[in-house]
Amino acid sequence: ILLSASEEYQFDAILSDINMPVLNGIELLTQLRENGIEVPVVFLTAYGDKEKIMAALRLGAMEFLEKPYNKSQLLDAVKRAIEYGSLLR
């Protein structure tokens, strides 16, 4: 849904989990970049999987929050991503 919506709408930022069924966060970010979509992405993860984190950073992920995170960490990360996304547009 997000990939098809990203073709029609412009997002200032995306907040996504790394581990999801069907399409994981790395695959999502890969497809976004392959489609020329340079939106900032903030990832949530319950696992400190350095390999996935490095792959996402190479693709341009903006930030990672490890679960459990507190509300202010999440709000700050999303705010930074939205501000950066607004600058990109």
Order of alpha helices (4+ residues) and beta strands (2+ residues): alpha-beta-alpha-beta-alpha-beta-alpha
